[in-house]
Amino acid sequence: MSASSLVAEAVWKAIESTGSVTDDQLSILHFLFGKNLERATRIVDQRGVKRVLGEPSGRSIFQVVGESRRKEEYFCFAEHYCACYSFFYDIVNRGEQLCCKHQLAARLAASLGACVEVKVSDEQLAVLLSKL
């Protein structure tokens, strides 16, 4: 794991432990993620992060609204994957970013308890995941 990822992980854990974010923490995250963090905070402020929770297993995936006029929604796992174009172009292909704005929005909303919770059956969650 890179030093940047370790620093980010420490900041996320601190935010989760208090349920709030300080200016210093935002500065560190902005240094690491740049404009993607700014975009992610707008998504969180607009309540654009849903956590789709399967029952009874408790498995979950995030559904995050994009910023385009079409308001697409992207499924993502905050730490590992996003279905958006930017994830594959900037992160997987070019290696220029640590994660996309949707992953950041999901992580920030989860850390702050700002996700819209949507409960579905495990079968419905499996159908959503099969579309990835």
C-alpha positions in Angstrom: 0.0 0.0 0.0 1.4 3.4 -0.9 2.2 6.1 1.7 -0.7 8.2 0.3 -3.1 5.4 0.7 -2.0 4.8 4.3 -2.4 8.5 5.2 -5.8 8.6 3.6 -6.8 5.5 5.5 -5.8 7.0 8.8 -7.8 10.1 8.0 -10.9 8.1 7.1 -10.6 6.1 10.4 -10.4 9.4 12.3 -13.5 10.8 10.6 -15.4 7.5 11.2 -14.5 7.5 14.9 -16.0 11.0 15.5 -18.6 11.1 12.8 -17.4 14.5 11.7 -14.7 16.0 9.6 -12.3 18.8 10.6 -10.8 21.4 8.3 -7.3 19.8 8.8 -8.7 16.4 7.7 -10.3 18.0 4.7 -7.0 19.7 3.8 -5.1 16.4 4.0 -7.8 14.7 1.8 -7.7 17.6 -0.6 -3.9 17.4 -0.9 -4.2 13.6 -1.7 -7.3 13.7 -4.0 -7.5 17.3 -5.3 -10.5 18.2 -7.4 -12.0 14.7 -7.0 -12.5 15.5 -3.3 -14.2 18.8 -4.1 -16.6 17.0 -6.5 -17.2 14.3 -3.9 -18.1 16.8 -1.2 -20.7 18.3 -3.6 -22.2 14.9 -4.1 -22.4 14.2 -0.4 -23.9 17.7 0.3 -26.6 16.9 -2.3 -27.4 13.6 -0.6 -26.3 11.8 -3.7 -24.9 8.6 -2.0 -27.1 5.6 -1.3 -26.0 2.5 0.5 -27.9 -0.4 -0.8 -28.0 -3.0 2.0 -28.9 -6.6 1.4 -30.9 -8.4 4.1 -30.4 -10.6 5.9 -26.7 -10.8 4.9 -25.7 -7.2 5.6 -23.7 -7.0 2.4 -23.8 -3.6 0.7 -22.8 -1.6 -2.3 -22.9 2.2 -2.8 -25.0 3.8 -5.6 -23.6 7.3 -6.2 -25.1 10.0 -8.4 -22.9 11.5 -11.1 -22.5 15.3 -11.6 -23.6 15.4 -15.3 -26.9 16.7 -16.4 -28.1 13.2 -17.0 -27.6 12.3 -13.3 -26.3 8.8 -13.9 -25.9 6.6 -10.9 -22.8 4.5 -10.5 -22.4 1.4 -8.4 -19.2 1.3 -6.4 -17.3 -0.3 -3.6 -15.7 2.7 -1.9 -12.2 1.1 -1.5 -11.9 -1.0 -4.6 -14.1 -0.3 -7.7 -16.5 2.1 -9.4 -18.5 1.5 -12.6 -17.8 5.0 -13.9 -15.6 5.8 -17.0 -13.2 7.8 -14.9 -12.3 4.8 -12.7 -11.1 2.8 -15.7 -9.5 5.7 -17.5 -7.7 7.7 -14.7 -7.2 4.9 -12.2 -6.9 1.6 -13.9 -5.4 2.6 -17.3 -3.4 5.7 -16.5 -2.8 5.3 -12.8 -3.1 9.0 -12.2 -5.5 8.9 -9.3 -6.0 6.8 -6.2 -9.8 6.7 -6.7 -12.6 8.5 -8.4 -15.0 11.1 -7.0 -17.8 8.5 -6.6 -15.6 6.3 -4.4 -14.6 9.4 -2.4 -18.2 10.4 -2.0 -19.2 6.9 -0.9 -16.3 6.8 1.6 -17.0 10.3 3.0 -20.8 9.7 3.3 -20.2 6.4 5.0 -17.7 7.9 7.4 -20.1 10.8 8.3 -23.2 8.6 8.4 -24.7 10.7 5.5 -25.8 7.8 3.3 -29.3 7.3 2.3 -29.9 3.7 3.4 -31.9 1.5 1.0 -32.7 -2.0 2.2 -33.3 -4.8 -0.3 -33.4 -8.6 -0.2 -30.1 -10.4 -0.8 -31.7 -11.7 -4.1 -32.3 -8.1 -5.3 -28.8 -7.1 -4.3 -27.4 -10.1 -6.3 -29.4 -8.9 -9.4 -27.8 -5.4 -9.0 -24.4 -6.9 -8.7 -24.8 -9.2 -11.7 -25.3 -6.1 -13.8 -21.8 -4.9 -13.0 
